[in-house]
Every structure is written in structure tokens, then in C-alpha cells.
Amino acid sequence: EKSSLLVVPLHTEGDRYLLGSSQYTSMVDKELAAKNYYHGLLPREDIKEMLVDNGDWLLRLTEPSAPGKRDFVLSVQTD
């Protein structure tokens, strides 16, 4: 049985999440920190252990791609 992991970069605009990337803001991190689906700085290698079943998903923050710039990534397990 083949499964795959869908990874989608996101950024915020107001209170909405949009495809793409944006500057990381601590305000957004504080709001997300209370959510059970948000995992902050999570290495890609650790995702496979967390997303086991079809439809499992999480939101994480990547390492900076440029000084002060980080991406939000939505990762989804699909069969």
C-alpha cells in the first residue's frame, strides 16, 4: 500500500492562512501555540512518526530560509 505526505507552505494575512510564505511573527506563534495541531519548529524527519493514518495533519514552522523569514507548512498524510 502506497502512502504519501503532502506538504503545503502557508502564510498568514490577518486571521487567515494563505498558500505561500511570509515573515514569521511571534503574535501568530502565540495564537497557534495553544492549538493541538501546531507543532512549532518541527524537523521534517519527525513528521513521519506523527502522521500515521490517512488524513492526519499538522501545522509546523520551518527553519529560517532567510534571516528572520520562516514558513508555515501544513503536512497531511494521504494514502
N, CA, C and O atoms as CSV, one atom per row, in Angstrom:
chain,resi,resn,atom,element,x,y,z
A,1,GLU,N,N,0.834,-1.178,0.000
A,1,GLU,CA,C,0.000,0.000,0.000
A,1,GLU,C,C,0.881,1.244,0.000
A,1,GLU,O,O,1.776,1.380,0.835
A,2,LYS,N,N,0.630,2.130,-0.918
A,2,LYS,CA,C,1.444,3.338,-1.064
A,2,LYS,C,C,0.804,4.501,-0.311
A,2,LYS,O,O,-0.407,4.710,-0.381
A,3,SER,N,N,1.629,5.250,0.406
A,3,SER,CA,C,1.135,6.461,1.061
A,3,SER,C,C,2.082,7.602,0.736
A,3,SER,O,O,3.240,7.388,0.378
A,4,SER,N,N,1.578,8.801,0.865
A,4,SER,CA,C,2.410,9.960,0.583
A,4,SER,C,C,2.118,11.061,1.584
A,4,SER,O,O,1.098,11.046,2.273
A,5,LEU,N,N,3.018,12.000,1.648
A,5,LEU,CA,C,2.896,13.127,2.557
A,5,LEU,C,C,2.794,14.392,1.728
A,5,LEU,O,O,3.685,14.696,0.935
A,6,LEU,N,N,1.715,15.125,1.909
A,6,LEU,CA,C,1.503,16.382,1.206
A,6,LEU,C,C,1.990,17.511,2.096
A,6,LEU,O,O,1.557,17.623,3.243
A,7,VAL,N,N,2.877,18.343,1.593
A,7,VAL,CA,C,3.418,19.469,2.355
A,7,VAL,C,C,3.087,20.754,1.607
A,7,VAL,O,O,3.460,20.919,0.446
A,8,VAL,N,N,2.386,21.660,2.278
A,8,VAL,CA,C,1.937,22.903,1.658
A,8,VAL,C,C,2.434,24.091,2.471
A,8,VAL,O,O,2.072,24.213,3.642
A,9,PRO,N,N,3.259,24.981,1.889
A,9,PRO,CA,C,3.681,26.174,2.633
A,9,PRO,C,C,2.517,27.149,2.768
A,9,PRO,O,O,1.725,27.308,1.840
A,10,LEU,N,N,2.418,27.794,3.914
A,10,LEU,CA,C,1.341,28.736,4.196
A,10,LEU,C,C,1.897,30.043,4.713
A,10,LEU,O,O,3.010,30.080,5.239
A,11,HIS,N,N,1.141,31.115,4.572
A,11,HIS,CA,C,1.447,32.337,5.309
A,11,HIS,C,C,0.143,32.949,5.790
A,11,HIS,O,O,-0.935,32.580,5.324
A,12,THR,N,N,0.245,33.870,6.708
A,12,THR,CA,C,-0.957,34.456,7.283
A,12,THR,C,C,-1.210,35.844,6.725
A,12,THR,O,O,-0.282,36.583,6.396
A,13,GLU,N,N,-2.471,36.176,6.628
A,13,GLU,CA,C,-2.890,37.534,6.278
A,13,GLU,C,C,-4.080,37.833,7.170
A,13,GLU,O,O,-5.174,37.313,6.952
A,14,GLY,N,N,-3.866,38.664,8.165
A,14,GLY,CA,C,-4.911,38.868,9.158
A,14,GLY,C,C,-5.095,37.596,9.948
A,14,GLY,O,O,-4.138,37.081,10.527
A,15,ASP,N,N,-6.318,37.078,9.983
A,15,ASP,CA,C,-6.567,35.838,10.719
A,15,ASP,C,C,-6.751,34.649,9.786
A,15,ASP,O,O,-7.256,33.608,10.205
A,16,ARG,N,N,-6.340,34.793,8.506
A,16,ARG,CA,C,-6.486,33.705,7.537
A,16,ARG,C,C,-5.128,33.133,7.167
A,16,ARG,O,O,-4.114,33.829,7.220
A,17,TYR,N,N,-5.117,31.857,6.791
A,17,TYR,CA,C,-3.898,31.213,6.310
A,17,TYR,C,C,-3.987,31.095,4.797
A,17,TYR,O,O,-4.991,30.635,4.255
A,18,LEU,N,N,-2.929,31.514,4.127
A,18,LEU,CA,C,-2.910,31.527,2.672
A,18,LEU,C,C,-1.708,30.760,2.154
A,18,LEU,O,O,-0.677,30.692,2.823
A,19,LEU,N,N,-1.833,30.178,0.962
A,19,LEU,CA,C,-0.703,29.488,0.360
A,19,LEU,C,C,0.408,30.475,0.073
A,19,LEU,O,O,0.147,31.605,-0.338
A,20,GLY,N,N,1.645,30.060,0.286
A,20,GLY,CA,C,2.796,30.909,0.043
A,20,GLY,C,C,3.679,30.977,1.268
A,20,GLY,O,O,3.677,30.052,2.080
A,21,SER,N,N,4.428,32.043,1.418
A,21,SER,CA,C,5.277,32.200,2.592
A,21,SER,C,C,5.246,33.653,3.042
A,21,SER,O,O,4.882,34.545,2.276
A,22,SER,N,N,5.630,33.878,4.285
A,22,SER,CA,C,5.581,35.220,4.840
A,22,SER,C,C,6.565,35.349,5.978
A,22,SER,O,O,7.158,34.361,6.412
A,23,GLN,N,N,6.742,36.568,6.464
A,23,GLN,CA,C,7.586,36.798,7.631
A,23,GLN,C,C,6.942,36.133,8.840
A,23,GLN,O,O,5.728,36.206,9.031
A,24,TYR,N,N,7.760,35.492,9.644
A,24,TYR,CA,C,7.297,34.875,10.885
A,24,TYR,C,C,7.007,35.976,11.889
A,24,TYR,O,O,7.786,36.920,12.022
A,25,THR,N,N,5.885,35.860,12.600
A,25,THR,CA,C,5.577,36.830,13.649
A,25,THR,C,C,5.297,36.098,14.946
A,25,THR,O,O,4.637,35.059,14.950
A,26,SER,N,N,5.799,36.639,16.047
A,26,SER,CA,C,5.605,35.984,17.336
A,26,SER,C,C,4.146,36.005,17.750
A,26,SER,O,O,3.712,35.121,18.489
A,27,MET,N,N,3.368,36.994,17.295
A,27,MET,CA,C,1.953,37.049,17.631
A,27,MET,C,C,1.229,35.820,17.088
A,27,MET,O,O,0.430,35.208,17.795
A,28,VAL,N,N,1.502,35.462,15.850
A,28,VAL,CA,C,0.881,34.288,15.256
A,28,VAL,C,C,1.306,33.047,16.017
A,28,VAL,O,O,0.477,32.180,16.294
A,29,ASP,N,N,2.585,32.945,16.360
A,29,ASP,CA,C,3.076,31.788,17.094
A,29,ASP,C,C,2.362,31.646,18.432
A,29,ASP,O,O,2.023,30.529,18.823
A,30,LYS,N,N,2.128,32.731,19.136
A,30,LYS,CA,C,1.435,32.674,20.425
A,30,LYS,C,C,0.013,32.158,20.259
A,30,LYS,O,O,-0.447,31.342,21.058
A,31,GLU,N,N,-0.682,32.621,19.237
A,31,GLU,CA,C,-2.044,32.156,18.987
A,31,GLU,C,C,-2.055,30.675,18.623
A,31,GLU,O,O,-2.911,29.923,19.090
A,32,LEU,N,N,-1.118,30.263,17.799
A,32,LEU,CA,C,-1.067,28.869,17.359
A,32,LEU,C,C,-0.570,27.922,18.439
A,32,LEU,O,O,-0.945,26.750,18.452
A,33,ALA,N,N,0.262,28.407,19.338
A,33,ALA,CA,C,0.851,27.544,20.364
A,33,ALA,C,C,-0.211,26.826,21.186
A,33,ALA,O,O,0.045,25.738,21.703
A,34,ALA,N,N,-1.379,27.403,21.313
A,34,ALA,CA,C,-2.456,26.798,22.091
A,34,ALA,C,C,-3.202,25.709,21.317
A,34,ALA,O,O,-4.002,24.977,21.900
A,35,LYS,N,N,-2.951,25.597,20.035
A,35,LYS,CA,C,-3.663,24.620,19.201
A,35,LYS,C,C,-2.940,23.277,19.212
A,35,LYS,O,O,-1.712,23.229,19.142
A,36,ASN,N,N,-3.707,22.179,19.300
A,36,ASN,CA,C,-3.082,20.851,19.352
A,36,ASN,C,C,-2.490,20.410,18.015
A,36,ASN,O,O,-1.686,19.479,17.989
A,37,TYR,N,N,-2.859,21.039,16.923
A,37,TYR,CA,C,-2.318,20.675,15.610
A,37,TYR,C,C,-1.031,21.420,15.264
A,37,TYR,O,O,-0.367,21.076,14.286
A,38,TYR,N,N,-0.669,22.434,16.052
A,38,TYR,CA,C,0.520,23.231,15.756
A,38,TYR,C,C,1.716,22.676,16.515
A,38,TYR,O,O,1.640,22.445,17.722
A,39,HIS,N,N,2.819,22.462,15.807
A,39,HIS,CA,C,3.997,21.846,16.413
A,39,HIS,C,C,5.240,22.719,16.348
A,39,HIS,O,O,6.344,22.227,16.578
A,40,GLY,N,N,5.089,24.004,16.039
A,40,GLY,CA,C,6.228,24.920,16.048
A,40,GLY,C,C,7.353,24.445,15.144
A,40,GLY,O,O,7.107,23.941,14.049
A,41,LEU,N,N,8.588,24.607,15.605
A,41,LEU,CA,C,9.754,24.159,14.837
A,41,LEU,C,C,9.855,22.642,14.932
A,41,LEU,O,O,10.262,22.100,15.960
A,42,LEU,N,N,9.487,21.974,13.869
A,42,LEU,CA,C,9.488,20.515,13.844
A,42,LEU,C,C,10.245,20.058,12.607
A,42,LEU,O,O,9.850,20.387,11.488
A,43,PRO,N,N,11.328,19.303,12.785
A,43,PRO,CA,C,12.082,18.816,11.626
A,43,PRO,C,C,11.236,17.885,10.759
A,43,PRO,O,O,10.416,17.122,11.269
A,44,ARG,N,N,11.441,17.954,9.462
A,44,ARG,CA,C,10.700,17.122,8.516
A,44,ARG,C,C,10.827,15.630,8.850
A,44,ARG,O,O,9.883,14.863,8.660
A,45,GLU,N,N,12.008,15.226,9.350
A,45,GLU,CA,C,12.242,13.814,9.671
A,45,GLU,C,C,11.275,13.297,10.738
A,45,GLU,O,O,10.942,12.112,10.743
A,46,ASP,N,N,10.827,14.161,11.630
A,46,ASP,CA,C,9.957,13.744,12.729
A,46,ASP,C,C,8.491,13.630,12.327
A,46,ASP,O,O,7.693,13.059,13.070
A,47,ILE,N,N,8.130,14.157,11.177
A,47,ILE,CA,C,6.729,14.178,10.764
A,47,ILE,C,C,6.187,12.778,10.512
A,47,ILE,O,O,5.052,12.479,10.884
A,48,LYS,N,N,6.978,11.922,9.891
A,48,LYS,CA,C,6.504,10.583,9.537
A,48,LYS,C,C,6.023,9.797,10.747
A,48,LYS,O,O,5.090,9.002,10.637
A,49,GLU,N,N,6.645,10.011,11.897
A,49,GLU,CA,C,6.234,9.317,13.118
A,49,GLU,C,C,4.920,9.864,13.662
A,49,GLU,O,O,4.204,9.155,14.369
A,50,MET,N,N,4.597,11.099,13.347
A,50,MET,CA,C,3.403,11.739,13.884
A,50,MET,C,C,2.186,11.568,12.980
A,50,MET,O,O,1.057,11.494,13.465
A,51,LEU,N,N,2.411,11.507,11.674
A,51,LEU,CA,C,1.318,11.370,10.717
A,51,LEU,C,C,1.266,9.930,10.231
A,51,LEU,O,O,1.991,9.546,9.314
A,52,VAL,N,N,0.413,9.150,10.848
A,52,VAL,CA,C,0.367,7.715,10.576
A,52,VAL,C,C,-0.828,7.340,9.703
A,52,VAL,O,O,-0.676,6.620,8.716
A,53,ASP,N,N,-2.005,7.822,10.061
A,53,ASP,CA,C,-3.232,7.429,9.370
A,53,ASP,C,C,-3.598,8.411,8.261
A,53,ASP,O,O,-3.239,9.588,8.315
A,54,ASN,N,N,-4.316,7.912,7.256
A,54,ASN,CA,C,-4.795,8.749,6.174
A,54,ASN,C,C,-5.602,9.911,6.755
A,54,ASN,O,O,-6.517,9.700,7.551
A,55,GLY,N,N,-5.263,11.129,6.356
A,55,GLY,CA,C,-5.971,12.308,6.838
A,55,GLY,C,C,-5.326,12.986,8.033
A,55,GLY,O,O,-5.707,14.107,8.371
A,56,ASP,N,N,-4.351,12.340,8.693
A,56,ASP,CA,C,-3.631,13.000,9.790
A,56,ASP,C,C,-2.932,14.236,9.238
A,56,ASP,O,O,-2.421,14.211,8.118
A,57,TRP,N,N,-2.905,15.312,10.014
A,57,TRP,CA,C,-2.253,16.540,9.553
A,57,TRP,C,C,-1.711,17.325,10.729
A,57,TRP,O,O,-2.113,17.123,11.874
A,58,LEU,N,N,-0.785,18.230,10.420
A,58,LEU,CA,C,-0.238,19.132,11.428
A,58,LEU,C,C,0.271,20.389,10.750
A,58,LEU,O,O,0.517,20.411,9.544
A,59,LEU,N,N,0.421,21.425,11.540
A,59,LEU,CA,C,0.971,22.690,11.079
A,59,LEU,C,C,2.275,22.905,11.815
A,59,LEU,O,O,2.333,22.754,13.035
A,60,ARG,N,N,3.331,23.257,11.083
A,60,ARG,CA,C,4.639,23.447,11.703
A,60,ARG,C,C,5.320,24.666,11.111
A,60,ARG,O,O,4.860,25.242,10.125
A,61,LEU,N,N,6.408,25.040,11.725
A,61,LEU,CA,C,7.206,26.178,11.299
A,61,LEU,C,C,8.555,25.659,10.830
A,61,LEU,O,O,9.155,24.811,11.492
A,62,THR,N,N,9.041,26.153,9.697
A,62,THR,CA,C,10.332,25.708,9.172
A,62,THR,C,C,11.472,26.528,9.761
A,62,THR,O,O,11.257,27.572,10.377
A,63,GLU,N,N,12.680,26.035,9.560
A,63,GLU,CA,C,13.874,26.811,9.889
A,63,GLU,C,C,13.907,28.028,8.967
A,63,GLU,O,O,13.328,27.980,7.881
A,64,PRO,N,N,14.559,29.105,9.361
A,64,PRO,CA,C,14.601,30.304,8.513
A,64,PRO,C,C,15.215,30.020,7.141
A,64,PRO,O,O,16.288,29.424,7.046
A,65,SER,N,N,14.524,30.453,6.075
A,65,SER,CA,C,15.071,30.327,4.721
A,65,SER,C,C,15.907,31.557,4.375
A,65,SER,O,O,16.719,31.522,3.450
A,66,ALA,N,N,15.707,32.628,5.108
A,66,ALA,CA,C,16.489,33.868,5.013
A,66,ALA,C,C,16.440,34.493,6.404
A,66,ALA,O,O,15.567,34.138,7.195
A,67,PRO,N,N,17.336,35.398,6.722
A,67,PRO,CA,C,17.319,35.995,8.063
A,67,PRO,C,C,15.938,36.544,8.435
A,67,PRO,O,O,15.400,37.419,7.757
A,68,GLY,N,N,15.383,36.015,9.518
A,68,GLY,CA,C,14.091,36.475,10.002
A,68,GLY,C,C,12.885,35.957,9.248
A,68,GLY,O,O,11.758,36.322,9.582
A,69,LYS,N,N,13.083,35.114,8.237
A,69,LYS,CA,C,11.971,34.609,7.434
A,69,LYS,C,C,11.774,33.118,7.673
A,69,LYS,O,O,12.700,32.323,7.512
A,70,ARG,N,N,10.564,32.753,8.056
A,70,ARG,CA,C,10.216,31.347,8.261
A,70,ARG,C,C,8.908,31.068,7.535
A,70,ARG,O,O,8.121,31.980,7.281
A,71,ASP,N,N,8.686,29.810,7.208
A,71,ASP,CA,C,7.458,29.418,6.528
A,71,ASP,C,C,6.618,28.534,7.429
A,71,ASP,O,O,7.147,27.708,8.172
A,72,PHE,N,N,5.308,28.709,7.360
A,72,PHE,CA,C,4.386,27.769,7.972
A,72,PHE,C,C,4.145,26.677,6.939
A,72,PHE,O,O,4.002,26.966,5.751
A,73,VAL,N,N,4.099,25.425,7.385
A,73,VAL,CA,C,3.889,24.304,6.480
A,73,VAL,C,C,2.775,23.428,7.026
A,73,VAL,O,O,2.798,23.031,8.191
A,74,LEU,N,N,1.795,23.127,6.172
A,74,LEU,CA,C,0.729,22.198,6.503
A,74,LEU,C,C,1.124,20.851,5.920
A,74,LEU,O,O,1.293,20.729,4.707
A,75,SER,N,N,1.275,19.834,6.769
A,75,SER,CA,C,1.652,18.491,6.322
A,75,SER,C,C,0.465,17.566,6.525
A,75,SER,O,O,-0.133,17.545,7.600
A,76,VAL,N,N,0.116,16.789,5.479
A,76,VAL,CA,C,-1.048,15.907,5.505
A,76,VAL,C,C,-0.636,14.521,5.040
A,76,VAL,O,O,0.045,14.387,4.024
A,77,GLN,N,N,-1.043,13.481,5.776
A,77,GLN,CA,C,-0.787,12.095,5.372
A,77,GLN,C,C,-1.904,11.634,4.449
A,77,GLN,O,O,-3.081,11.737,4.798
A,78,THR,N,N,-1.547,11.128,3.279
A,78,THR,CA,C,-2.536,10.593,2.348
A,78,THR,C,C,-2.147,9.185,1.940
A,78,THR,O,O,-0.965,8.844,1.882
A,79,ASP,N,N,-3.142,8.380,1.663
A,79,ASP,CA,C,-2.900,7.008,1.182
A,79,ASP,C,C,-2.899,6.988,-0.323
A,79,ASP,O,O,-2.713,5.931,-0.925
